[in-house]
Amino acid sequence: MYSLIRNALFCLDPETSHELSLDMLGAGERLGLIRPFAPKIANNPVEVMGITFPNPVGMAAGLDKNGDYFNALGQLGFGSVEIGTITPRPQPGNPKPRLFRIPEHQGIINRMGFNNKGVAHMVEQVKKRRFDGVLGINIGKNFDTPVEDALSDYQKCIEAVYAHADYITVNVSSPNTPGLRNLQFGDSLNELLSGLKEEQLKLEKVHGCYVPVAVKIAPDMDEAAVEEVGNALVAAGMDGVIATNTTISREGVESSPTSEEAGGLSGAPVTDKSTEIIRQLYAVVGDKLPIIGVGGIVDGKSAAAKIEAGAKMVQLYSGFIYRGPELIREAADAIAAVRAS
C-alpha cells in the first residue's frame, strides 16, 4: 500500500508531497486510523543517554520541523521522534525549489535552510503531547545570527525547550546555514560546548531534572577531525553524539542531473560514509559517549551495520521516505538479531 501512495506522491513537487504527507498523517492520527495499520514493533528497550527507549529505531530530525506532527509519527512504531531543527525566531529558509529526489539512488538533496515557525510555536505544540515514546528536540541558530554569536541562539532554544524535551540535540552540522559547520572544530567547538554545558547544568537546577544534550555532526570529516571532535565532546561532558547529518559530497550520484543542485545529500549514497564515521568515532570515544547512528539506513542490513560499527541505536529519514513504515520494523528486527548474536 505504501508503495502505491509513494508513487502518487512522487508525481508531485517534493516539498508539496512532503507537506501533503504530513497533513495526511496528522488527519489519520486525529481519526484514529494510523495505529491499526502500523507495523507491530517488538518491545526491545535500549538505554541511551540515561533514557530508556522502547525500541532502538527513531525518527530523525528534519521531517517534522515544528512539532506539528510528532504525535502521528509516533504511532507508526518509532521508539523516539526527534523534531526540529528549530531556531529562536521563525525564518522562511532558503528560496524554493530546495528539495530534490534522486530516486534511482534512493537519495534526497535538500537545502531547506532551517525553515521553521520558531521555538515558541514548537513549545506550544509539544504541550499537546500524546506520544508516549521518547521526544528529542533539535535546535539551531537563525541564519542571520553571526557564527560568533551562535551560542546565544542555542542557549535561547535550550532554555525554551528544556522542560518539554526528553533530550536535546545541538545541530552544528547542517550544510545549508552558512558558516554553521565551522562550529564543529577547534576553539569554536570548545567554547560552544562549554557554554552549552553551563546552560544545561543551570537549567537542571531550575527544573529539578537532567535533560541530556547530544551533538549532531557531519560526515564530511577526515579521521583526524573525527578524533578531535570525539575527544572534545567527551571532555565537555556531552551526553551523546548523532552521526551523521547530510553530506556535501556527490560520490555515487554523479550521473544524476540533480547532483548539481546545492545542498546536503542523504539516503543510500551516504550509507557507507556515515557508517565509517561511526566506526572511527567509536574507536575514539568507546562507551564513554553513546552514538546514535543515522545516514543512509534503507534496509535492515544498513541499520545493523550502524550498530556493528558502534552505534547504540539508529534514526531514519530518507530511507523512511522511500520505504515507508515497514522499514521501522525491518530495522528493529535487524538490530535485535545483531544483539542476540
Residue pairs with C-beta under 8 A, 6 or more apart in sequence:
2 323
2 324
2 325
2 326
3 324
5 324
6 321
6 322
6 324
9 17
9 20
9 21
10 17
10 101
10 103
12 20
13 97
14 97
14 99
14 100
14 101
14 108
15 96
15 97
15 98
15 99
18 63
18 99
22 63
22 64
22 68
22 69
22 72
25 34
25 69
25 72
25 73
26 68
26 69
26 72
28 34
28 72
29 69
29 71
29 72
29 75
34 72
34 75
34 76
35 75
38 75
38 76
38 77
38 325
39 76
39 77
39 325
39 326
39 328
39 329
40 77
40 329
41 55
41 57
41 77
41 79
41 328
41 329
41 332
42 55
42 332
42 333
42 336
43 54
43 55
44 54
44 55
44 56
44 332
44 335
44 336
44 339
45 52
45 53
45 54
45 55
46 52
46 53
46 55
46 56
46 79
46 312
46 313
47 53
48 240
48 290
48 292
48 312
48 313
49 167
49 212
49 214
49 239
49 240
49 290
50 210
50 212
50 239
51 134
51 166
51 167
51 212
53 79
53 80
53 133
53 134
53 313
54 79
54 133
54 134
55 77
55 78
55 79
55 332
56 79
56 307
56 312
56 313
56 314
56 332
56 335
57 77
57 78
57 79
57 303
57 313
57 314
57 315
57 316
57 328
57 331
57 332
57 335
58 78
58 79
58 80
58 81
58 82
58 134
58 136
58 292
58 313
58 314
58 315
58 316
59 70
59 73
59 78
59 80
59 81
59 82
59 315
59 316
59 317
59 320
60 82
60 294
60 315
60 316
60 317
61 82
61 83
61 84
61 85
61 136
61 138
61 169
61 171
61 216
62 84
62 85
62 110
62 112
62 138
62 317
63 69
63 73
63 317
63 320
64 70
64 73
64 81
64 83
65 83
65 84
65 85
65 86
65 114
65 115
65 116
65 117
66 83
66 86
66 116
66 117
66 121
66 122
66 125
67 83
67 84
67 86
67 121
67 122
67 125
67 126
67 137
68 125
70 81
70 83
70 125
70 126
70 129
70 131
70 135
71 128
71 129
71 130
71 131
73 81
73 131
74 81
74 130
74 131
74 132
74 133
75 131
76 325
76 328
77 325
77 328
77 329
77 332
78 133
78 316
78 328
79 133
79 134
79 313
79 332
80 133
80 134
80 135
80 136
80 166
80 313
80 315
81 131
81 133
81 134
81 135
81 136
82 135
82 136
82 137
82 138
82 169
82 315
83 122
83 126
83 135
83 136
83 137
83 138
84 116
84 122
84 137
84 138
84 139
84 140
84 169
84 171
85 114
85 116
85 138
85 139
85 140
85 171
85 174
86 116
86 118
86 119
86 122
86 137
86 138
86 139
86 140
86 157
86 161
87 114
87 116
87 118
87 119
87 139
87 140
87 141
87 142
87 143
87 153
87 157
88 118
88 119
88 141
88 142
88 153
88 156
88 157
88 160
89 118
89 142
90 116
90 117
90 118
90 121
91 113
91 114
91 115
91 116
91 118
91 142
91 143
92 115
93 112
93 113
93 114
93 115
93 116
94 111
94 112
94 113
94 115
94 176
98 110
98 111
98 112
98 113
98 263
99 108
99 109
99 110
99 111
99 112
100 108
100 109
100 110
100 258
100 261
100 263
101 107
101 108
101 258
102 108
102 109
102 253
102 256
102 258
102 259
102 267
102 269
103 322
104 256
105 252
105 253
105 256
105 267
105 268
105 269
106 267
106 268
106 269
106 298
106 318
106 319
106 322
107 253
107 256
107 265
107 266
107 267
107 268
107 269
107 270
107 318
108 265
108 266
108 267
108 318
108 321
109 258
109 259
109 261
109 263
109 264
109 265
109 266
110 176
110 246
110 263
110 264
110 266
111 175
111 176
111 261
111 262
111 263
111 264
112 176
112 263
113 143
113 176
113 177
114 140
114 142
114 143
114 174
114 176
114 177
116 122
119 139
119 156
119 157
119 160
119 161
120 160
122 137
122 161
123 160
123 161
123 164
126 135
126 137
126 161
126 164
126 165
127 164
129 135
129 164
134 166
134 167
135 164
135 165
135 166
136 165
136 166
136 167
136 168
136 169
136 214
137 161
137 164
137 165
137 167
137 168
137 169
138 168
138 169
138 171
138 216
139 154
139 157
139 158
139 161
139 168
139 169
139 170
139 171
140 153
140 154
140 157
140 171
140 174
140 177
140 180
141 147
141 150
141 153
141 154
141 177
141 180
142 153
143 177
143 178
145 152
145 153
147 179
147 180
147 182
147 183
147 188
150 180
150 183
150 192
151 191
151 192
151 195
151 196
154 170
154 192
154 195
154 196
154 199
155 195
155 196
155 199
158 168
158 196
158 199
158 200
158 203
158 213
159 199
159 203
161 168
162 168
162 203
162 207
162 211
163 207
165 211
166 211
167 211
167 212
167 213
167 214
167 239
167 240
168 211
168 212
168 213
168 214
169 213
169 214
169 215
169 216
169 242
170 192
170 196
170 213
170 214
170 215
170 216
171 180
171 216
171 245
172 180
172 181
172 183
172 184
172 189
172 192
172 215
172 216
172 217
173 180
173 181
173 184
173 216
173 217
173 218
173 244
173 245
174 180
174 181
174 245
174 246
174 264
175 181
175 218
175 220
175 245
175 246
175 247
175 248
175 263
175 264
176 263
176 264
181 218
181 220
182 188
183 189
183 192
184 217
184 218
184 221
184 225
184 229
185 225
185 228
185 229
186 228
189 229
189 232
190 232
190 236
193 215
193 232
193 233
193 236
193 238
194 236
196 213
196 236
196 238
197 213
197 236
197 237
197 238
200 210
200 211
200 213
203 211
204 210
204 211
212 239
212 240
213 238
213 239
213 240
214 238
214 239
214 240
214 241
214 242
214 292
215 233
215 238
215 240
215 241
215 242
216 241
216 242
216 243
216 244
216 245
217 229
217 241
217 242
217 243
217 244
217 245
217 277
218 244
218 245
218 246
218 247
219 243
219 244
219 245
219 246
219 247
219 249
219 270
219 273
219 274
219 277
219 295
220 247
220 248
220 249
221 229
221 277
223 280
226 277
226 280
226 281
226 284
227 280
227 284
229 281
230 241
230 281
230 284
230 285
230 289
231 284
231 285
233 241
233 285
233 289
234 285
234 288
234 289
238 289
239 289
239 290
240 289
240 290
240 291
240 292
241 281
241 285
241 289
241 290
241 291
241 292
242 291
242 292
242 294
242 315
243 274
243 277
243 278
243 281
243 291
243 292
243 293
243 294
243 295
243 311
244 270
244 273
244 274
244 277
244 278
244 294
244 295
245 264
245 295
246 263
246 264
246 265
246 266
246 270
246 295
247 264
247 265
247 266
247 269
247 270
247 273
248 264
248 265
249 265
249 270
249 273
250 259
250 265
251 269
251 273
252 268
252 269
253 259
253 265
253 269
259 265
266 295
266 296
266 317
266 318
267 296
267 298
267 318
267 319
267 322
268 296
268 298
268 302
268 318
268 319
269 296
270 295
270 296
271 295
271 296
271 297
271 298
271 302
271 305
272 296
273 295
273 296
274 293
274 294
274 295
274 296
274 306
275 293
275 295
275 296
275 302
275 305
275 306
275 309
276 309
278 291
278 293
278 306
278 309
278 310
278 311
279 309
279 310
281 291
281 310
282 291
282 309
282 310
282 311
283 310
285 291
290 312
291 310
291 311
291 312
292 311
292 312
292 313
292 314
292 315
293 306
293 307
293 309
293 311
293 313
293 314
293 315
294 306
294 314
294 315
294 316
294 317
296 302
296 318
296 319
297 303
297 306
297 314
297 315
297 316
297 319
297 327
297 331
298 318
298 319
298 322
298 323
298 327
299 319
299 323
299 327
299 330
299 331
299 334
300 330
300 331
300 333
300 334
301 334
302 319
303 314
303 330
303 331
303 334
303 335
304 334
304 335
304 337
304 338
306 314
307 313
307 314
307 335
307 338
307 339
308 338
313 335
314 331
314 335
316 327
316 328
316 331
319 327
320 327
320 328
323 330
